[in-house]
Amino acid sequence: MRDELAHKRWMSLPEHIRKKFEGNVFCRSCGVTTIVDYSVDSDNHNLVLEGSCKTCGRKVARVIES
């Protein structure tokens, strides 16, 4: 299930900031990569992006501390 509040918080960030976060995700196979096909959730007031590595397709995640 999608976290609507987390999604709203994510969308409230300026697009250029969101792009920086999307392009700064660590993949165990590829190193720093871009996250694609992701969902936005929250955990302890932090935003969590969960999706796939743009290069190899493995699952990746990015925590954005608030």
C-alpha positions in Angstrom: 0.0 0.0 0.0 1.2 3.5 -0.9 1.9 6.0 1.9 -0.1 9.0 0.7 1.4 11.4 3.3 5.0 10.3 2.3 4.1 10.7 -1.3 2.8 14.3 -0.7 6.0 15.1 1.2 8.1 13.8 -1.6 6.2 15.7 -4.2 6.5 18.9 -2.1 10.3 18.9 -2.7 11.5 20.8 -5.7 11.9 18.6 -8.8 15.7 19.3 -9.0 16.1 18.1 -5.5 14.1 14.9 -6.2 16.2 14.2 -9.2 19.4 14.5 -7.1 18.0 12.0 -4.6 16.9 9.6 -7.4 20.4 9.8 -9.0 22.2 9.1 -5.8 21.3 5.6 -4.8 23.7 2.8 -3.9 23.4 -0.6 -5.7 25.5 -3.6 -4.5 26.3 -4.5 -8.1 26.7 -1.1 -9.8 27.7 1.3 -7.1 26.1 4.7 -7.3 23.1 4.6 -9.6 19.6 6.0 -10.4 16.5 4.5 -8.8 13.6 3.7 -11.1 10.1 2.3 -10.8 10.1 3.3 -7.1 7.5 3.8 -4.4 7.7 6.3 -1.6 7.1 5.3 2.0 8.0 6.7 5.4 9.8 5.2 8.4 10.3 7.2 11.6 9.6 10.5 9.8 12.1 9.7 7.1 11.2 9.2 3.5 12.1 5.9 1.9 12.4 5.3 -1.8 12.2 1.6 -2.8 12.6 0.6 -6.4 15.1 -0.8 -8.9 18.6 0.0 -10.1 18.4 1.7 -13.5 21.5 -0.3 -14.7 21.0 -3.9 -13.5 17.4 -4.0 -12.2 18.3 -5.2 -8.7 16.2 -3.9 -5.8 17.6 -0.7 -4.2 16.4 1.8 -1.6 17.2 5.3 -0.5 16.5 6.8 2.9 16.0 10.6 3.0 16.3 11.8 6.5 14.1 14.7 7.6 
